[in-house]
Amino acid sequence: MSVCPLAFHVRRAARGACLAACLLAGAAGAEAATSWRTLKPSATPGEICIAVQGQQHTYHRLDREAPAVVSLRGPRRLKIVTRYVFGSDDPDERRYVLRVVMDGREVLRKSLRGRTLDGIHPCGRDTEVSALRRSTIDVPTGRHDIQVFAETEGSGRVASRFYRESRQQKTRDVAFAPEGYAAVRHLQFASGTQSTYYWFHADKSLRFAVTGPTTLKLYTRLDFDHTMNGSQAYALELLRDGESQNVFHYHTEKLSAAAYVESPDILPGSRKLLRIPVPRGSHRFEIRCVRPEACGIAAQIRIPESDVKPR
């Protein structure tokens, strides 16, 4: 976990002020990210072992009369993944119908086709298995009993796995103050809102130290004056611990609805994002503008909030 980089280089009494500087722009709003977690049925007609590229996986069999049963509390989504396991006399493609009943009411009847797929077989058998087919059910508020059936037209079986939606809170990110830069600029938009940037140029690079593992977001804007064309290219070199990591090339458009408070004759370019992975340990970074020759760049750095908190 990382902490404010300046705190390693100043007296202990100044560390609180350093951390405050790192957080000067405040946290961005957290957003909900969706992930899926395996859901084990409370009852099934049986299990089917399927080998995918040599790895064995347990699936739950679906039948016409005997359902797989899951209980789930909403609101959230249920994802049902199915494969057709071909019988010995089945052709290379078979149709099957997935049927879902929630609280005694049918909520899904879906016709699917399974085609044979190389590298996938029932464990210990030479018959074929189809590619995955995915179906999603919206589960309303409260706890619900869900029954899942499959109707086949051949001698094969339908194998299934179940996943419940899990909403997780995205990590907040906060502004991170660099150690080296040429000047501070405040970008003001037509709406009146302002945003703080750190300006650097070809002769004065952007420099900062950080402890990983973490991932930084570096936002940059190329300077335009009023006489420049509406679009320009620029390139930035990333150095870590004195060694060049890569050169990144961007193409940006001039924005006329915003200007820098300190330099009203300069117009910003559209914002470009560079994600910087930081390996474990303490590292020093430098961002150099290598194109155009007389470039000016306004930059913001953001870091996950959890990575600036002390252990």
C-alpha positions in Angstrom: 0.0 0.0 0.0 1.3 3.4 -0.9 1.3 6.6 1.1 1.9 10.3 0.2 5.3 10.2 -1.5 6.5 13.5 -0.1 6.0 12.1 3.4 9.2 10.1 3.0 11.3 13.2 2.3 10.1 15.7 4.9 10.3 16.0 8.7 7.7 14.1 10.6 6.0 17.3 11.7 5.3 18.2 8.1 3.9 14.8 7.1 0.3 15.8 7.8 0.5 18.8 5.5 2.1 16.7 2.8 -0.8 14.2 2.9 -3.3 17.0 2.7 -1.5 18.3 -0.4 -1.8 14.9 -2.0 -5.6 15.0 -1.4 -6.1 18.6 -2.5 -8.6 17.9 -5.2 -10.8 15.5 -3.1 -12.1 12.1 -4.0 -13.9 11.3 -7.2 -17.3 9.8 -6.8 -17.4 6.1 -6.3 -19.1 4.0 -8.9 -20.7 0.6 -8.7 -18.8 -2.1 -10.5 -20.5 -5.4 -11.4 -18.8 -8.8 -10.9 -20.2 -12.3 -10.8 -19.9 -15.0 -8.1 -20.6 -18.7 -8.5 -23.9 -19.8 -7.1 -24.4 -23.4 -6.2 -27.9 -24.9 -6.7 -29.7 -26.3 -3.7 -30.9 -29.2 -5.9 -30.1 -30.6 -9.3 -30.8 -33.7 -11.4 -27.1 -34.5 -11.2 -23.6 -33.2 -12.1 -21.6 -33.4 -15.3 -17.8 -33.1 -15.4 -16.5 -31.2 -18.4 -12.9 -31.0 -19.4 -12.0 -27.6 -21.0 -8.4 -27.6 -22.5 -7.5 -30.3 -20.0 -9.0 -28.5 -16.9 -12.0 -30.2 -15.3 -15.0 -28.2 -14.3 -18.2 -29.3 -12.5 -21.5 -28.4 -14.3 -25.1 -29.1 -13.1 -27.4 -31.1 -15.4 -30.6 -29.6 -16.6 -33.6 -31.8 -17.4 -37.1 -31.4 -18.8 -38.9 -32.5 -15.7 -36.5 -32.3 -12.8 -35.1 -28.7 -12.3 -32.0 -27.2 -10.9 -33.1 -25.0 -8.0 -31.4 -21.8 -6.8 -32.6 -19.3 -4.2 -31.5 -15.7 -4.6 -32.3 -12.4 -2.9 -32.8 -9.4 -5.2 -32.6 -7.0 -6.6 -29.8 -8.4 -8.7 -29.2 -10.5 -11.8 -28.8 -14.2 -12.2 -26.6 -15.4 -15.0 -27.1 -19.0 -16.4 -24.3 -20.5 -18.5 -25.2 -23.6 -20.5 -23.5 -26.0 -22.8 -25.0 -28.9 -24.8 -23.3 -32.2 -24.2 -23.8 -34.2 -27.4 -25.0 -37.8 -27.4 -23.3 -40.4 -29.5 -25.9 -40.2 -32.2 -26.2 -36.4 -32.3 -25.2 -34.3 -35.3 -22.7 -31.4 -35.0 -25.5 -29.0 -34.0 -28.4 -29.4 -31.7 -31.2 -27.1 -30.5 -32.3 -27.0 -26.9 -34.7 -24.8 -24.9 -33.8 -23.2 -21.6 -36.8 -22.6 -19.4 -36.7 -20.6 -16.1 -39.5 -20.5 -13.5 -39.4 -18.0 -10.7 -41.9 -18.3 -7.8 -44.0 -20.6 -9.9 -44.2 -18.3 -12.9 -42.2 -18.9 -16.1 -40.0 -15.9 -16.7 -37.8 -17.2 -19.6 -38.2 -19.6 -22.4 -35.2 -19.3 -24.8 -34.2 -21.5 -27.8 -30.5 -22.0 -28.1 -28.3 -23.9 -30.5 -25.2 -25.7 -29.6 -22.4 -26.6 -32.1 -19.5 -28.9 -31.4 -16.3 -27.2 -30.1 -12.8 -28.6 -30.3 -10.9 -29.1 -27.0 -14.0 -29.6 -24.8 -15.3 -33.0 -23.8 -17.1 -34.7 -20.9 -14.5 -36.0 -18.5 -13.3 -39.4 -19.6 -15.4 -39.5 -22.8 -14.8 -38.7 -26.4 -18.2 -37.1 -27.2 -18.4 -33.4 -28.0 -19.5 -30.3 -26.0 -20.8 -27.0 -27.4 -19.6 -23.5 -26.8 -21.0 -21.5 -23.9 -24.4 -19.9 -24.1 -25.3 -17.1 -21.6 -28.7 -16.1 -20.3 -29.5 -13.4 -17.7 -32.5 -13.1 -15.4 -33.5 -9.9 -13.5 -34.4 -10.9 -10.0 -36.7 -8.4 -8.2 -36.4 -7.3 -4.6 -36.8 -10.0 -1.9 -35.9 -13.7 -1.8 -37.0 -15.9 -4.8 -36.9 -19.6 -5.6 -35.8 -20.2 -9.2 -36.2 -23.4 -11.1 -34.2 -24.0 -14.3 -35.2 -26.7 -16.9 -33.8 -27.7 -20.3 -35.7 -29.4 -23.1 -33.5 -31.2 -25.7 -34.4 -32.6 -29.1 -31.5 -35.1 -29.2 -30.0 -37.7 -26.9 -27.6 -35.4 -25.2 -27.8 -33.4 -22.0 -27.6 -29.7 -21.1 -25.0 -28.7 -18.6 -25.2 -25.5 -16.6 -23.4 -23.2 -14.2 -25.0 -20.3 -12.2 -23.6 -16.9 -11.2 -25.1 -14.2 -9.0 -24.5 -10.5 -9.6 -22.3 -8.9 -7.0 -22.0 -5.2 -6.9 -18.8 -3.8 -5.5 -17.7 -0.3 -4.8 -15.1 1.0 -7.1 -12.0 2.3 -5.4 -12.1 6.1 -5.1 -9.2 8.0 -6.5 -7.7 11.2 -5.3 -5.4 13.9 -6.6 -1.7 13.3 -6.2 0.8 16.2 -5.9 4.0 15.8 -7.9 7.4 17.0 -6.5 8.8 18.6 -9.6 7.0 20.8 -12.1 7.3 24.3 -13.7 4.1 25.9 -12.4 0.6 25.4 -11.1 -2.3 26.2 -13.4 -6.0 26.4 -12.8 -8.2 25.5 -15.7 -11.5 27.3 -15.7 -14.4 26.0 -17.8 -17.3 28.0 -19.2 -19.5 26.6 -16.4 -17.3 28.4 -13.9 -15.8 25.2 -12.4 -12.0 25.1 -11.9 -9.5 22.2 -12.0 -5.9 22.3 -10.7 -3.1 21.2 -13.1 0.7 21.0 -12.8 2.4 22.5 -15.8 5.7 21.3 -17.3 7.6 21.7 -20.6 10.5 20.4 -22.6 13.1 21.9 -20.3 11.3 21.2 -17.0 9.9 17.7 -16.6 7.2 16.4 -14.3 8.6 14.4 -11.4 7.1 12.4 -8.5 7.8 9.5 -6.2 5.3 6.8 -5.1 5.3 3.5 -3.3 3.6 0.5 -5.0 2.0 -1.6 -5.8 -0.6 0.7 -7.3 -1.8 2.2 -10.6 -1.7 6.0 -11.2 -3.8 7.8 -13.7 -2.0 10.6 -15.5 -4.2 13.1 -17.4 -2.4 15.5 -19.7 -3.5 18.5 -21.9 -1.3 20.0 -24.6 -1.0 23.8 -24.7 -2.5 25.6 -27.7 -2.2 29.3 -28.4 -4.9 31.1 -30.4 -3.0 30.9 -33.7 -2.4 27.1 -33.6 -4.4 24.7 -35.7 -7.3 22.9 -34.0 -5.5 19.6 -33.7 -1.9 18.7 -32.8 0.2 15.6 -32.0 2.4 15.3 -28.9 4.6 12.6 -27.3 5.5 11.9 -23.7 8.3 9.7 -22.4 7.8 7.8 -19.1 10.9 7.1 -17.0 11.0 5.0 -13.9 14.0 5.1 -11.6 15.9 6.8 -14.3 15.2 4.3 -17.0 13.0 5.0 -20.0 9.8 2.8 -20.0 8.1 3.9 -23.1 7.2 6.9 -25.3 3.4 7.5 -25.7 2.0 9.4 -28.7 -1.2 11.4 -28.6 -3.4 13.4 -31.0 -5.4 16.1 -29.3 -8.0 18.8 -30.2 -8.0 22.4 -29.1 -10.7 23.3 -26.6 -12.1 26.8 -26.9 -14.6 26.6 -24.0 -11.9 26.6 -21.3 -8.8 28.7 -20.4 -6.1 28.8 -17.7 -6.6 31.5 -15.1 -2.9 32.2 -14.9 -2.4 32.1 -18.7 -5.5 33.3 -20.5 -3.6 33.4 -23.8 -3.2 29.6 -23.7 -6.0 27.2 -24.6 -6.0 23.6 -23.4 -6.1 20.5 -25.5 -8.5 17.7 -25.0 -7.6 15.5 -22.0 -5.6 12.3 -22.6 -5.2 9.4 -20.1 -2.1 7.4 -19.4 -2.3 4.6 -16.8 1.0 4.0 -15.0 1.4 0.7 -13.2 3.7 1.0 -10.1 5.4 -2.2 -9.0 6.0 -3.0 -5.3 8.5 -0.8 -3.5 9.4 2.9 -3.7 9.9 4.4 -7.2 10.7 7.7 -8.8 9.0 8.7 -12.0 9.6 11.4 -14.6 7.4 12.5 -17.5 9.2 14.3 -20.3 7.6 16.1 -23.2 9.6 14.9 -26.3 7.3 16.3 -29.1 6.8 19.0 -30.2 10.1 20.6 -29.4 8.6 23.7 -27.7 5.8 21.9 -25.9 3.8 22.9 -22.8 1.8 20.2 -20.9 -0.7 20.6 -18.1 -1.0 17.4 -16.0 -3.1 15.8 -13.2 -2.1 12.7 -11.3 -4.7 10.6 -9.5 -4.1 7.6 -7.2 -6.5 5.1 -5.5 -7.5 6.6 -2.2 -6.7 3.3 -0.4 -3.1 3.6 -1.6 -2.4 6.9 0.2 -3.6 5.7 3.6 -1.0 4.5 6.1 -0.8 0.8 6.7 
